[in-house]
């Protein structure tokens, strides 16, 4: 499907305006930029550990656990790197039906002609057991994981595109630099089905260790930014991905974190950030997770039949996810028009909200890279 001339002009204007905004000093609270290495621990009101994250946690951030319990952060102790979350209730994920038909009927599939775009904001991120270091500027092991993900998507007939543009240094400006990469991708490869930013976490290995379909691999965390007009569409896709994975490959999706940042997700609907394991896991384990996630993405977005597996690798039934709504996944004209309108009518307000006054001030006054005792960036 090709854009008509009017749509092409709108897209160009939209992206040019977005590019102007990228020069505005802003920092999203979506990573670890303190002078000491570490991570936050999230607990419930009874003190039970929920998860860990190597990014700053803020009050009103939301967390959806592996067993689909919904929490909202109510307090943060920055000195102890500890956050407390209040339980809000269980999240109802989309129903994924088991195919019980006695004859083999092909499930409806959505057209796969639109592109899924991939990039990595932190192109230095690496896996110590496989890469020998937690950081390899411009050629991190995370790019190998992204490459595996791209190839797995392509093998399923999806037009997947990976941009390996480096965005070093690993500081608070990395998201501003990767924003331009995302803009270039969208401009070149529209219409877009989805755009994914590929990362790895920096917490203890145990947090991400899992077994899926009989194979050891890492879990995958989905991160959604709350400060953009695409939040609803992005949450819907995150929920659908988790719903399919929980049925087909239980143990694959760790959780969903909704953080107080934009993560460049305001540029296009169906934008998500994936964390494939941590620096202490092996890269090969993360690559196996990427291969399995590609199956889940395919079925969550485009529908069709898929064979489920238990965590031990035994067959557990055939499932038939419905294609995600056509209009919402278009990621083209409607999202383009909304972004153009937002930028033209309220560019100043838009960028202040998406960046956040607190984060913008931290950019102006200076930010910190996380460094280890040898002075090297860790995460």
Residue, then its C-alpha position, 0 to 999 in steps of 0.5 A: x500500500x502506497x501513500x497518496x501525495x497529500x498523505x506524503x506531504x502531511x507526513x513530511x510536514x509532521x516529521x519536520x515539525x517534530x524534528x524542530x522539537x527535538x532541539x528543545x532541552x528535555x529528559x525523560x525519566x526513562x533510564x538510570x542517570x545517577x552518579x552511582x550504579x544501581x536499580x530501584x526495587x518495587x514492593x507492594x504495601x506489605x513489603x513484598x518485592x514486585x520487581x526491579x528496574x534500572x530506571x528511576x521510578x516515580x510516583x504515579x508510574x504504573x506496573x502490571x505484574x506477570x500475573x496481571x495485577x495492576x499497581x500504581x506507585x504511591x511513594x518513592x525513597x530515592x536514597x534507598x532506591x525503593x518504591x511502594x505500589x498500591x494494588x488497584x485490581x486485576x487487569x483484564x487482558x484480551x481473550x485468546x481463544x483456543x481453536x477447537x475446530x474439528x477441521x483445519x480452517x485458516x484463521x483470518x490474518x491482517x495484511x502484513x504489507x506495513x512495516x515494523x520498524x526497529x532501533x535501539x536507543x542505547x546501542x552500547x548495551x551488551x551482555x557480560x557473559x557473551x560480549x565480555x562487557x556491559x557496554x560496547x559503544x556503537x556495537x553493543x550486543x543489544x544490536x545482535x538481539x535486535x537483528x535476531x528479532x528482525x530476522x525472525x519477523x521477516x521469516x514470518x512474512x513481516x516487513x521488518x526494518x532495523x536501523x543500527x544508528x549509534x546514539x552514544x554516549x549512554x546519557x540522558x540525551x540518547x533519547x533525543x538522538x534516537x528520536x531523529x532515528x525514529x523520525x527518519x525510519x517513519x518518514x522512509x518506511x510509512x505506512x507503519x504497523x509498529x515501531x519498537x525500541x530494543x533494550x536490555x535491563x541492568x538488574x540481577x540476572x535472576x529477575x529475567x531468567x525463565x524457561x519458555x517452550x522447553x528452552x532457557x531464555x530471558x523474559x521480556x519486559x514491555x515499557x509504555x510511556x504515559x506522556x504521549x497521545x498514543x498511550x491508549x493504542x500502545x497499552x492496547x498493543x502491550x496487553x494484546x502481546x502479553x495475552x497471546x504470550x501468556x497462552x502460547x509461550x507462558x513465562x516469556x513476558x515478564x511484565x508491563x511498566x508504564x513510566x512517566x516519560x514519552x520514550x519517543x512513542x508520541x511519534x507513531x501509534x503502536x510504539x513500544x520499548x522492549x527489555x530483553x534480559x539484563x547485562x548479567x544474562x547471556x546474549x544467546x538467551x535474549x536472542x531466543x526470547x527475541x525469536x519467540x517474541x516475533x511469533x507472538x508479535x505476528x499473531x497479536x497484530x496480524x492474527x492466525x493460528x499458532x501452536x502453544x507450548x508449556x514452559x517445559x516444551x509440551x504442546x498445550x493446544x492451538x490458539x487463534x488470536x484475532x487480528x488487532x483492530x485494523x483502524x487502530x494499527x494503521x499507524x499512518x494517516x490518523x496518527x500522522x494527522x493527530x501529531x501534525x495537529x498537536x505540533x502546529x496548535x500547541x508545540x510548546x505545550x506539547x513538548x513541555x508535557x512530553x518532556x516534563x518540567x522536572x526532566x527538562x530542568x535536569x537536562x539544563x542543570x546537568x545529567x549524570x552517566x551511570x559509571x562503575x568503579x573504573x569510570x566506564x558507563x554501565x547503564 
